[in-house]
């Protein structure tokens, strides 16, 4: 049965008042729509959609129409927010942490090949290699801190096991990880500008093209990775201390 205008109006109001991260957590397809409208659902996931539309200067009508169309098909994907905490932690490690560890060495290899082959002729190559190195140097220790400190602490809270730690409240390492997430995204902003949003020039060699394609893939995975932690895992963990 078609919705009445009043129902549609109420649904739009509900969407506008809902946090961006919560919307994506409920239906992962929304992440694609937000990306199309330049809405940050990673570090910006804690604000309402109405505020996000203003902050990122998005087209409210087009965005709401896309979201409403998504709602109407009745085939929502099951959100990761429904996973028990241990399963969610395992998913993050086996999917996103594994991806970073597999792809990061390749990005370093590609960028160094580009420096050797083209670094003296194209001004963007050496800075790009430097930012890729900075990204990897940030992310690998970040993964280790999550796996060795934060995730075991979250699992301990879930299992109601008292654990000895040096960081106090669980919110302290969570805040540190969120800060590092933002730092990684800022590095990727610089990489995106240097690469013209991962668009290789016409004269690019095969390694150059593969490097840019790999960076685009890496960025997409990183944004989903950060979204899952910032907007699903961390709120679940903090709720255990309430």
C-alpha positions as a Markdown table, in Angstrom:
| # | Residue | x | y | z |
|---|---|---|---|---|
| 1 | Unk | 0.0 | 0.0 | 0.0 |
| 2 | Unk | 1.5 | 3.4 | -1.0 |
| 3 | Unk | 2.4 | 5.7 | 1.9 |
| 4 | Unk | 0.3 | 8.8 | 2.5 |
| 5 | Unk | 2.0 | 12.2 | 2.3 |
| 6 | Unk | 1.8 | 12.4 | 6.1 |
| 7 | Unk | 3.6 | 9.1 | 6.5 |
| 8 | Unk | 6.2 | 10.1 | 4.0 |
| 9 | Unk | 6.7 | 13.4 | 5.8 |
| 10 | Unk | 7.1 | 11.6 | 9.1 |
| 11 | Unk | 9.6 | 9.1 | 7.6 |
| 12 | Unk | 11.7 | 11.9 | 6.3 |
| 13 | Unk | 11.6 | 13.6 | 9.7 |
| 14 | Unk | 12.7 | 10.4 | 11.3 |
| 15 | Unk | 15.6 | 10.0 | 8.8 |
| 16 | Unk | 16.8 | 13.6 | 9.4 |
| 17 | Unk | 16.8 | 13.2 | 13.2 |
| 18 | Unk | 18.7 | 9.9 | 13.1 |
| 19 | Unk | 22.5 | 9.7 | 13.5 |
| 20 | Unk | 24.4 | 9.1 | 10.2 |
| 21 | Unk | 26.3 | 6.2 | 11.7 |
| 22 | Unk | 23.1 | 4.6 | 13.0 |
| 23 | Unk | 21.5 | 4.8 | 9.5 |
| 24 | Unk | 24.5 | 3.0 | 7.9 |
| 25 | Unk | 24.6 | 0.5 | 10.8 |
| 26 | Unk | 21.0 | -0.4 | 10.0 |
| 27 | Unk | 21.5 | -0.8 | 6.3 |
| 28 | Unk | 24.9 | -0.9 | 4.7 |
| 29 | Unk | 23.5 | 0.1 | 1.3 |
| 30 | Unk | 23.1 | 3.6 | 2.8 |
| 31 | Unk | 26.9 | 3.9 | 2.9 |
| 32 | Unk | 27.0 | 4.0 | -0.9 |
| 33 | Unk | 24.3 | 6.7 | -1.0 |
| 34 | Unk | 26.2 | 8.8 | 1.5 |
| 35 | Unk | 29.4 | 8.4 | -0.5 |
| 36 | Unk | 27.6 | 9.7 | -3.6 |
| 37 | Unk | 26.5 | 12.8 | -1.6 |
| 38 | Unk | 29.8 | 13.3 | 0.1 |
| 39 | Unk | 28.4 | 12.6 | 3.5 |
| 40 | Unk | 31.0 | 11.4 | 6.0 |
| 41 | Unk | 29.7 | 8.3 | 7.8 |
| 42 | Unk | 33.0 | 7.3 | 9.4 |
| 43 | Unk | 34.2 | 10.0 | 11.8 |
| 44 | Unk | 31.1 | 12.0 | 11.1 |
| 45 | Unk | 28.8 | 9.2 | 12.1 |
| 46 | Unk | 27.8 | 10.7 | 15.4 |
| 47 | Unk | 25.7 | 13.6 | 14.1 |
| 48 | Unk | 22.2 | 13.7 | 12.8 |
| 49 | Unk | 21.5 | 13.4 | 9.1 |
| 50 | Unk | 20.1 | 17.0 | 9.2 |
| 51 | Unk | 23.3 | 18.3 | 10.6 |
| 52 | Unk | 25.4 | 16.2 | 8.1 |
| 53 | Unk | 23.4 | 17.6 | 5.2 |
| 54 | Unk | 24.3 | 21.2 | 6.3 |
| 55 | Unk | 27.9 | 20.4 | 7.1 |
| 56 | Unk | 28.6 | 18.7 | 3.8 |
| 57 | Unk | 26.3 | 20.9 | 1.7 |
| 58 | Unk | 24.4 | 17.9 | 0.4 |
| 59 | Unk | 21.2 | 18.1 | -1.7 |
| 60 | Unk | 18.6 | 17.3 | 0.9 |
| 61 | Unk | 15.8 | 16.5 | -1.5 |
| 62 | Unk | 17.9 | 14.1 | -3.7 |
| 63 | Unk | 19.4 | 12.4 | -0.7 |
| 64 | Unk | 16.1 | 11.8 | 1.1 |
| 65 | Unk | 14.5 | 10.6 | -2.1 |
| 66 | Unk | 17.3 | 8.0 | -2.5 |
| 67 | Unk | 17.0 | 6.9 | 1.1 |
| 68 | Unk | 13.2 | 6.6 | 0.8 |
| 69 | Unk | 13.5 | 4.5 | -2.3 |
| 70 | Unk | 15.9 | 2.3 | -0.4 |
| 71 | Unk | 13.4 | 1.9 | 2.4 |
| 72 | Unk | 10.6 | 1.1 | 0.1 |
| 73 | Unk | 12.1 | -2.1 | -1.5 |
| 74 | Unk | 11.8 | -4.0 | 1.8 |
| 75 | Unk | 15.0 | -5.9 | 1.3 |
| 76 | Unk | 17.4 | -4.4 | 4.0 |
| 77 | Unk | 20.7 | -6.2 | 4.4 |
| 78 | Unk | 21.3 | -7.5 | 7.8 |
| 79 | Unk | 23.5 | -5.1 | 9.7 |
| 80 | Unk | 26.6 | -6.0 | 11.5 |
| 81 | Unk | 25.1 | -4.3 | 14.6 |
| 82 | Unk | 23.2 | -7.5 | 15.1 |
| 83 | Unk | 26.3 | -9.6 | 15.6 |
| 84 | Unk | 27.3 | -10.5 | 19.2 |
| 85 | Unk | 30.4 | -8.6 | 20.3 |
| 86 | Unk | 32.8 | -11.6 | 20.0 |
| 87 | Unk | 31.7 | -12.3 | 16.5 |
| 88 | Unk | 31.9 | -8.6 | 15.5 |
| 89 | Unk | 35.5 | -8.5 | 16.9 |
| 90 | Unk | 36.4 | -11.6 | 14.9 |
| 91 | Unk | 34.8 | -10.1 | 11.8 |
| 92 | Unk | 36.8 | -6.9 | 12.0 |
| 93 | Unk | 40.1 | -8.7 | 12.5 |
| 94 | Unk | 39.6 | -11.4 | 9.9 |
| 95 | Unk | 38.2 | -9.1 | 7.3 |
| 96 | Unk | 39.6 | -5.6 | 7.7 |
| 97 | Unk | 42.7 | -6.1 | 9.7 |
| 98 | Unk | 43.7 | -8.9 | 7.3 |
| 99 | Unk | 43.0 | -6.7 | 4.3 |
| 100 | Unk | 45.3 | -4.0 | 5.6 |
| 101 | Unk | 48.2 | -6.4 | 6.3 |
| 102 | Unk | 47.9 | -8.0 | 2.9 |
| 103 | Unk | 47.5 | -4.8 | 0.9 |
| 104 | Unk | 49.8 | -2.4 | 2.7 |
| 105 | Unk | 53.1 | -4.1 | 1.6 |
| 106 | Unk | 51.9 | -4.0 | -2.0 |
| 107 | Unk | 51.2 | -0.3 | -1.8 |
| 108 | Unk | 54.7 | 0.3 | -0.5 |
| 109 | Unk | 56.1 | -1.9 | -3.3 |
| 110 | Unk | 54.2 | -0.1 | -6.0 |
| 111 | Unk | 55.0 | 3.4 | -4.7 |
| 112 | Unk | 58.7 | 2.6 | -4.5 |
| 113 | Unk | 58.7 | 1.2 | -8.1 |
| 114 | Unk | 57.1 | 4.5 | -9.2 |
| 115 | Unk | 59.7 | 6.5 | -7.4 |
| 116 | Unk | 62.5 | 4.6 | -9.1 |
| 117 | Unk | 60.9 | 4.8 | -12.5 |
| 118 | Unk | 59.2 | 8.2 | -12.5 |
| 119 | Unk | 60.3 | 10.1 | -9.3 |
| 120 | Unk | 62.6 | 12.5 | -11.1 |
| 121 | Unk | 60.1 | 13.4 | -13.9 |
| 122 | Unk | 56.8 | 13.8 | -12.1 |
| 123 | Unk | 56.5 | 16.0 | -9.0 |
| 124 | Unk | 53.6 | 14.0 | -7.4 |
| 125 | Unk | 55.4 | 10.7 | -7.2 |
| 126 | Unk | 57.8 | 11.2 | -4.3 |
| 127 | Unk | 55.3 | 12.9 | -2.0 |
| 128 | Unk | 52.8 | 10.2 | -2.8 |
| 129 | Unk | 55.3 | 7.5 | -1.8 |
| 130 | Unk | 55.9 | 9.5 | 1.4 |
| 131 | Unk | 52.2 | 9.7 | 2.3 |
| 132 | Unk | 51.7 | 6.0 | 1.6 |
| 133 | Unk | 54.6 | 5.2 | 3.9 |
| 134 | Unk | 53.0 | 7.5 | 6.6 |
| 135 | Unk | 49.7 | 5.7 | 6.2 |
| 136 | Unk | 51.2 | 2.3 | 6.6 |
| 137 | Unk | 53.3 | 3.4 | 9.6 |
| 138 | Unk | 50.2 | 4.7 | 11.3 |
| 139 | Unk | 47.9 | 1.8 | 10.5 |
| 140 | Unk | 50.0 | -1.3 | 11.4 |
| 141 | Unk | 50.7 | -0.2 | 15.0 |
| 142 | Unk | 47.1 | 0.9 | 15.2 |
| 143 | Unk | 45.9 | -2.7 | 14.4 |
| 144 | Unk | 48.3 | -4.1 | 17.0 |
| 145 | Unk | 46.9 | -1.8 | 19.7 |
| 146 | Unk | 43.4 | -2.8 | 18.9 |
| 147 | Unk | 44.2 | -6.5 | 18.8 |
| 148 | Unk | 46.5 | -6.6 | 21.9 |
| 149 | Unk | 44.8 | -4.0 | 24.1 |
| 150 | Unk | 41.4 | -2.7 | 23.2 |
| 151 | Unk | 39.7 | -5.8 | 21.7 |
| 152 | Unk | 40.7 | -8.1 | 24.6 |
| 153 | Unk | 39.4 | -5.4 | 27.0 |
| 154 | Unk | 36.1 | -5.2 | 25.2 |
| 155 | Unk | 35.8 | -9.0 | 25.2 |
| 156 | Unk | 36.5 | -9.0 | 28.9 |
| 157 | Unk | 33.7 | -6.5 | 29.5 |
| 158 | Unk | 31.4 | -8.6 | 27.4 |
| 159 | Unk | 32.3 | -11.8 | 29.3 |
| 160 | Unk | 32.1 | -9.9 | 32.6 |
| 161 | Unk | 35.7 | -10.8 | 33.4 |
| 162 | Unk | 37.7 | -8.4 | 35.5 |
| 163 | Unk | 40.9 | -7.5 | 33.7 |
| 164 | Unk | 44.0 | -5.6 | 34.8 |
| 165 | Unk | 44.8 | -2.7 | 32.5 |
| 166 | Unk | 46.7 | 0.6 | 32.5 |
| 167 | Unk | 44.2 | 2.8 | 30.7 |
| 168 | Unk | 41.3 | 3.0 | 33.2 |
| 169 | Unk | 37.9 | 3.4 | 31.6 |
| 170 | Unk | 37.4 | 1.7 | 28.2 |
| 171 | Unk | 36.5 | 5.1 | 26.8 |
| 172 | Unk | 40.1 | 6.2 | 27.0 |
| 173 | Unk | 41.6 | 3.7 | 24.4 |
| 174 | Unk | 38.4 | 4.1 | 22.3 |
| 175 | Unk | 39.0 | 7.9 | 22.1 |
| 176 | Unk | 42.6 | 7.2 | 21.2 |
| 177 | Unk | 41.6 | 4.8 | 18.4 |
| 178 | Unk | 39.0 | 7.3 | 17.0 |
| 179 | Unk | 41.8 | 10.0 | 16.9 |
| 180 | Unk | 44.0 | 7.6 | 14.9 |
| 181 | Unk | 41.1 | 6.8 | 12.6 |
| 182 | Unk | 40.7 | 10.5 | 11.9 |
| 183 | Unk | 44.5 | 10.8 | 11.3 |
| 184 | Unk | 44.4 | 8.0 | 8.7 |
| 185 | Unk | 41.5 | 9.6 | 6.9 |
| 186 | Unk | 43.4 | 12.9 | 6.8 |
| 187 | Unk | 46.3 | 11.2 | 5.2 |
| 188 | Unk | 44.1 | 9.6 | 2.6 |
| 189 | Unk | 42.7 | 13.1 | 1.8 |
| 190 | Unk | 46.2 | 14.2 | 0.9 |
| 191 | Unk | 46.7 | 11.0 | -1.2 |
| 192 | Unk | 43.4 | 11.5 | -3.0 |
| 193 | Unk | 44.4 | 15.1 | -3.9 |
| 194 | Unk | 47.9 | 14.0 | -5.1 |
| 195 | Unk | 46.3 | 11.3 | -7.3 |
| 196 | Unk | 43.4 | 13.3 | -8.6 |
| 197 | Unk | 41.1 | 10.9 | -6.7 |
| 198 | Unk | 43.0 | 7.9 | -7.9 |
| 199 | Unk | 42.8 | 8.8 | -11.6 |
| 200 | Unk | 46.0 | 7.8 | -13.4 |
| 201 | Unk | 47.2 | 10.1 | -16.1 |
| 202 | Unk | 47.2 | 9.0 | -19.7 |
| 203 | Unk | 50.9 | 8.4 | -19.7 |
| 204 | Unk | 50.8 | 6.1 | -16.6 |
| 205 | Unk | 52.6 | 2.8 | -16.7 |
| 206 | Unk | 51.0 | -0.4 | -15.5 |
| 207 | Unk | 52.5 | -0.2 | -12.0 |
| 208 | Unk | 51.2 | 3.4 | -11.7 |
| 209 | Unk | 47.7 | 2.3 | -12.7 |
| 210 | Unk | 47.7 | -0.7 | -10.4 |
| 211 | Unk | 48.9 | 1.5 | -7.5 |
| 212 | Unk | 46.1 | 4.0 | -8.0 |
| 213 | Unk | 43.5 | 1.2 | -8.3 |
| 214 | Unk | 44.8 | -0.4 | -5.1 |
| 215 | Unk | 44.7 | 2.9 | -3.3 |
| 216 | Unk | 41.0 | 3.3 | -4.2 |
| 217 | Unk | 40.3 | -0.2 | -3.0 |
| 218 | Unk | 42.2 | 0.5 | 0.2 |
| 219 | Unk | 40.4 | 3.7 | 0.9 |
| 220 | Unk | 37.0 | 2.1 | 0.5 |
| 221 | Unk | 37.9 | -0.8 | 2.8 |
| 222 | Unk | 39.3 | 1.7 | 5.4 |
| 223 | Unk | 36.2 | 3.8 | 5.5 |
| 224 | Unk | 34.0 | 0.8 | 6.0 |
| 225 | Unk | 36.5 | -0.5 | 8.7 |
| 226 | Unk | 36.3 | 2.8 | 10.5 |
| 227 | Unk | 32.6 | 3.0 | 10.2 |
| 228 | Unk | 32.1 | -0.4 | 11.8 |
| 229 | Unk | 34.4 | 0.5 | 14.7 |
| 230 | Unk | 33.2 | 4.0 | 15.3 |
| 231 | Unk | 29.5 | 3.5 | 14.9 |
| 232 | Unk | 28.9 | -0.1 | 15.9 |
| 233 | Unk | 31.7 | -1.6 | 17.9 |
| 234 | Unk | 32.6 | 1.3 | 20.1 |
| 235 | Unk | 29.0 | 2.3 | 21.1 |
| 236 | Unk | 28.4 | -1.4 | 22.0 |
| 237 | Unk | 31.5 | -1.5 | 24.2 |
| 238 | Unk | 30.7 | 1.8 | 25.9 |
| 239 | Unk | 27.1 | 0.6 | 26.6 |
| 240 | Unk | 28.6 | -2.2 | 28.7 |
| 241 | Unk | 29.9 | 0.3 | 31.2 |
| 242 | Unk | 26.7 | 2.3 | 31.5 |
